[in-house]
């Protein structure tokens, strides 16, 4: 019979992988939120100050 004194090597590796996975998911979500906020800010600034249109040259 085996005396179970703790999670063992596989338990530690599994816990580390779970932590790394959680950090990775949070990082991906943070990047996605940052890109979304940047895109919204860009659209807002485009609406606030539209680019002037080039002067029209009459064609004959």
Buried (B, 14 or more C-beta within 10 A) or exposed (E): EEEEEEEEEEEEEEEEEEEEEEEEEEEEEEEEEEEEEEEEEEEEEEEEEEEEEEEEEEEE
